[in-house]
Amino acid sequence: MNERETDVLVVGAGIAGLAAAFAADRAGADVTLATKAERPEEASTWWAQGGIAVTRDDPDQFKQDIIDASSGTADEAAVDVLVEDAAEAVREVLVETVGIEFDTEGEEFDYGREAAHEEPRILHVNAETGKHIHVPFLNYVADETDVEILEDTAALELLRHEGQVYGALLEQDGDWAPTFAGSTVLATGGIGALYPNSTNPESATGDGVAMAALAGADVANMEFVQFHPTACTTDEGTFLVSEAVRGEGGLLRNADGTRFMPEYHEDAELAPRDVVARAVKSEREETGEVYLDVSTFDFAGHFPELAVKCDENGIDWTEGIPVSPAEHFLCGGVDVDEYGRASLSDLYAVGECSCTGVHGANRLASTSLLEGLVWGLRAGEDAAGSDIDRIEPPELLERDPDLPSNFARQKFGRLQRVMNEQVGIERSTDGLKRAQSVLRRLKGEVDAYVRTRTSRSLYELRSASVVALLIARAAAENEQSVGCHYLTEANSEAQTPEPATEQ
Ligand SMILES: Cc1cc2nc3c(=O)[nH]c(=O)nc-3n(C[C@H](O)[C@H](O)[C@H](O)COP(=O)(O)OP(=O)(O)OC[C@H]3O[C@@H](n4cnc5c(N)ncnc54)[C@H](O)[C@@H]3O)c2cc1C
């Protein structure tokens, strides 16, 4: 692969990376977009179902809904940016420029409503919004702009010297070379590969967060990992059964057939995601199984794609869909400001790998595509002005090309077990301590190989081990049980009645 120079290097081609590349190109920059994906399905954006929230007549209520979902922890200034930019970004870029045809009812958009949204404000295309946004946006950037897209090309390391980023080392077909850039925009998505069950594509190994953290950039809110309560896992993999199914009347039942959610929360099946996820976990542990009863409404009529998905996976949905919680979204990430600027000069992060502060400790449904779009556009435009400089790139080695067979798979397996058991939906102080020591050892073993050998899978494993440790450490340091960070001892203390005092 050749050494390159570009004004703006964007890493990742989900909604956030595409928005950044689009905006930087529109601002007159020479843009290179590198994605390790070979197919659009390798981005979470493609898989989004419910839709993209937009601001309608009541921006204050939208803001309040986001803050409420975060248990009051969202950064108000960041939420203001999201709410103020939302309608125009969606209209101008997705609708008028890219030409996405969101579902309508008569002359109007058919705004959907999801749990914790006080009004219908979600634009969607069937229940497969992600692919209907991602594919046309990708095609638009490829065909209608001057952005150079490098597919199957992974960023391995940032080029950094004394607090400034100069681009990244890119790998393609086992060959690597530096790309020097005036600005570098990370848009690498989520961290699903750290957990055994995730709704994300397998390639979501947290590369952007790891590269930024290793280069010395600040990260924030890493303990807040959101689990979706109703994923369906089969031999073929994991797929999401959208909240909208519960919105239509789907009921959660345990192995005894008992509907249990009313016992856990007054909003029953429509309680906040973290509450439903813990309830599903607990009922599965107690009774062996939880399933979503969709006999209460016309499931195949409302969710034809999901009905087909069930059929393809050998699930007879008329008997109920077996569900369990799965990792879904990282609320934290590379700490950025309102233009996506990270703490290192000329480094930006956008989309799921960033922490804008919008989600705080928990994310409101359907705000993630919007955040990626809004911050991608802001960052891309801001990134367009920097000059390209060169530094001596780090030397990557190929001294020891043979890895023990199954090395990456075994280490990933161990990492996922620890994350699932100790850094998952429920955490304890002791468990987090144990997790950190296992993860530190594991990272040491991976680092030893990275010092002698360069391969994409090894770098992905390194990313996962760095990010896992960041999550475990942040979780151990936060003693407040809030949002997605649920500490068992804090809650058992809260529920245990005070012992009677002697009179
Ligand atoms: C099943 C599912 C349903 C969802 N439903 C919704 C919804 O209805 N509404 C909503 O708002 N959100 C939803 N979300 C969340 C939302 O889809 C994601 O948070 C969002 O799409 C993330 O966008 P992104 O651009 O940051 O990352 P992604 O779309 O994940 O894209 C990341 C890109 O980075 C590339 N990449 C990663 N590492 C490297 C590297 N080292 N080098 C080069 N390229 C790299 C990947 O190949 C990919 O192209 C859903 C998520 C899932 C998984």
PDBQT file of the ligand as one rigid body, heavy atoms in Angstrom, charges set to zero:
ROOT
HETATM    1  C1  LIG A 601     -29.143  -3.700  15.581  1.00  0.00    +0.000 C 
HETATM    2  C2  LIG A 601     -29.006  -2.227  15.877  1.00  0.00    +0.000 A 
HETATM    3  C3  LIG A 601     -30.128  -1.407  15.835  1.00  0.00    +0.000 A 
HETATM    4  C4  LIG A 601     -29.997  -0.033  16.081  1.00  0.00    +0.000 A 
HETATM    5  N1  LIG A 601     -31.092   0.785  15.939  1.00  0.00    +0.000 NA
HETATM    6  C5  LIG A 601     -30.926   2.125  16.036  1.00  0.00    +0.000 A 
HETATM    7  C6  LIG A 601     -31.989   3.015  15.719  1.00  0.00    +0.000 A 
HETATM    8  O1  LIG A 601     -33.080   2.594  15.327  1.00  0.00    +0.000 OA
HETATM    9  N2  LIG A 601     -31.762   4.356  15.838  1.00  0.00    +0.000 N 
HETATM   10  C7  LIG A 601     -30.560   4.870  16.258  1.00  0.00    +0.000 A 
HETATM   11  O2  LIG A 601     -30.414   6.094  16.349  1.00  0.00    +0.000 OA
HETATM   12  N3  LIG A 601     -29.535   4.038  16.548  1.00  0.00    +0.000 NA
HETATM   13  C8  LIG A 601     -29.681   2.696  16.432  1.00  0.00    +0.000 A 
HETATM   14  N4  LIG A 601     -28.626   1.870  16.705  1.00  0.00    +0.000 N 
HETATM   15  C9  LIG A 601     -27.328   2.460  17.051  1.00  0.00    +0.000 C 
HETATM   16  C10 LIG A 601     -26.696   3.064  15.800  1.00  0.00    +0.000 C 
HETATM   17  O3  LIG A 601     -26.992   2.259  14.686  1.00  0.00    +0.000 OA
HETATM   18  C11 LIG A 601     -25.185   3.186  15.928  1.00  0.00    +0.000 C 
HETATM   19  O4  LIG A 601     -24.827   3.713  17.174  1.00  0.00    +0.000 OA
HETATM   20  C12 LIG A 601     -24.657   4.119  14.836  1.00  0.00    +0.000 C 
HETATM   21  O5  LIG A 601     -25.084   3.661  13.570  1.00  0.00    +0.000 OA
HETATM   22  C13 LIG A 601     -23.146   4.200  14.888  1.00  0.00    +0.000 C 
HETATM   23  O6  LIG A 601     -22.712   4.873  13.740  1.00  0.00    +0.000 OA
HETATM   24  P1  LIG A 601     -21.153   5.112  13.524  1.00  0.00    +0.000 P 
HETATM   25  O7  LIG A 601     -21.024   5.777  12.215  1.00  0.00    +0.000 OA
HETATM   26  O8  LIG A 601     -20.593   5.760  14.716  1.00  0.00    +0.000 OA
HETATM   27  O9  LIG A 601     -20.526   3.631  13.495  1.00  0.00    +0.000 OA
HETATM   28  P2  LIG A 601     -20.814   2.396  12.527  1.00  0.00    +0.000 P 
HETATM   29  O10 LIG A 601     -22.046   2.571  11.750  1.00  0.00    +0.000 OA
HETATM   30  O11 LIG A 601     -20.695   1.168  13.355  1.00  0.00    +0.000 OA
HETATM   31  O12 LIG A 601     -19.592   2.451  11.503  1.00  0.00    +0.000 OA
HETATM   32  C14 LIG A 601     -18.278   2.211  11.936  1.00  0.00    +0.000 C 
HETATM   33  C15 LIG A 601     -17.388   2.145  10.716  1.00  0.00    +0.000 C 
HETATM   34  O13 LIG A 601     -16.019   2.163  11.121  1.00  0.00    +0.000 OA
HETATM   35  C16 LIG A 601     -15.306   1.150  10.429  1.00  0.00    +0.000 C 
HETATM   36  N5  LIG A 601     -14.116   0.832  11.230  1.00  0.00    +0.000 N 
HETATM   37  C17 LIG A 601     -14.052   0.387  12.501  1.00  0.00    +0.000 A 
HETATM   38  N6  LIG A 601     -12.771   0.269  12.892  1.00  0.00    +0.000 NA
HETATM   39  C18 LIG A 601     -12.000   0.653  11.845  1.00  0.00    +0.000 A 
HETATM   40  C19 LIG A 601     -10.604   0.745  11.626  1.00  0.00    +0.000 A 
HETATM   41  N7  LIG A 601      -9.710   0.408  12.560  1.00  0.00    +0.000 N 
HETATM   42  N8  LIG A 601     -10.164   1.168  10.421  1.00  0.00    +0.000 NA
HETATM   43  C20 LIG A 601     -11.047   1.491   9.434  1.00  0.00    +0.000 A 
HETATM   44  N9  LIG A 601     -12.385   1.414   9.592  1.00  0.00    +0.000 NA
HETATM   45  C21 LIG A 601     -12.855   1.012  10.786  1.00  0.00    +0.000 A 
HETATM   46  C22 LIG A 601     -16.330   0.051  10.265  1.00  0.00    +0.000 C 
HETATM   47  O14 LIG A 601     -15.943  -0.849   9.266  1.00  0.00    +0.000 OA
HETATM   48  C23 LIG A 601     -17.552   0.883   9.881  1.00  0.00    +0.000 C 
HETATM   49  O15 LIG A 601     -17.479   1.244   8.532  1.00  0.00    +0.000 OA
HETATM   50  C24 LIG A 601     -28.736   0.499  16.443  1.00  0.00    +0.000 A 
HETATM   51  C25 LIG A 601     -27.616  -0.327  16.495  1.00  0.00    +0.000 A 
HETATM   52  C26 LIG A 601     -27.737  -1.671  16.199  1.00  0.00    +0.000 A 
HETATM   53  C27 LIG A 601     -26.505  -2.524  16.226  1.00  0.00    +0.000 C 
ENDROOT
TORSDOF 0
